[in-house]
């Protein structure tokens, strides 16, 4: 199951979504920075996301399309 827990709008076309992925194997929460619908950066924690803003860390995963992100969330995110 994929569940959006929260969505924060930075600007009209930039958001940060908190997403919960759960399956029999367990569950994980990710933060996804959606930049204008053309770049989707996935972070494993709020601290990792904050490090990205501070220039101290990089994203866990990066996708160029929402479709690529969705495929990953549905199949590989919990591995």
C-alpha positions in Angstrom: 0.0 0.0 0.0 1.2 3.5 -0.8 -0.2 6.3 1.4 0.5 10.0 1.3 0.9 11.2 4.9 1.6 14.8 4.2 2.2 17.3 1.3 4.0 20.6 1.8 3.9 23.2 -1.0 7.1 25.1 -1.3 5.7 27.0 -4.3 2.8 26.2 -6.7 4.9 23.7 -8.6 7.3 22.4 -6.0 6.2 20.0 -3.2 7.6 17.7 -0.6 5.4 14.6 0.0 5.8 12.3 2.9 4.9 8.8 1.7 4.4 5.6 3.6 5.0 2.3 1.8 3.8 -0.9 3.5 3.8 -4.5 2.4 4.1 -7.9 4.1 7.9 -7.3 4.2 7.4 -4.2 6.4 7.0 -0.5 6.0 9.1 2.6 5.2 8.5 6.3 5.0 10.1 8.4 2.3 10.1 12.1 1.6 9.8 13.0 -2.1 10.8 16.5 -3.5 8.8 17.1 -6.6 10.4 19.8 -8.7 8.0 21.1 -11.3 6.9 17.5 -12.2 10.3 16.9 -14.0 12.5 15.9 -11.2 11.6 13.6 -8.2 14.2 13.3 -5.4 13.6 10.6 -2.8 15.0 10.9 0.7 14.9 8.2 3.4 14.5 10.7 6.3 13.7 14.3 7.1 17.3 14.6 8.2 18.5 13.5 4.8 16.2 16.0 3.1 17.4 18.8 5.4 21.0 17.8 4.6 20.2 18.2 0.9 18.9 21.7 1.4 22.1 22.5 3.4 24.3 21.1 0.7 25.6 18.3 3.0 24.0 15.2 1.5 22.3 14.0 -1.7 19.1 12.2 -2.4 18.7 8.5 -2.0 17.1 8.1 -5.4 16.4 10.5 -8.3 13.7 10.0 -11.0 13.0 12.1 -14.1 9.4 11.1 -14.4 6.5 10.4 -12.0 6.0 7.1 -13.8 9.5 6.0 -12.9 9.0 7.0 -9.3 5.7 5.1 -9.1 7.2 1.9 -10.5 10.0 2.1 -8.0 7.6 2.8 -5.1 5.4 -0.1 -6.1 8.1 -2.7 -6.6 11.5 -1.9 -5.1 11.1 0.7 -2.3 10.8 -1.9 0.5 13.7 -4.1 -0.5 
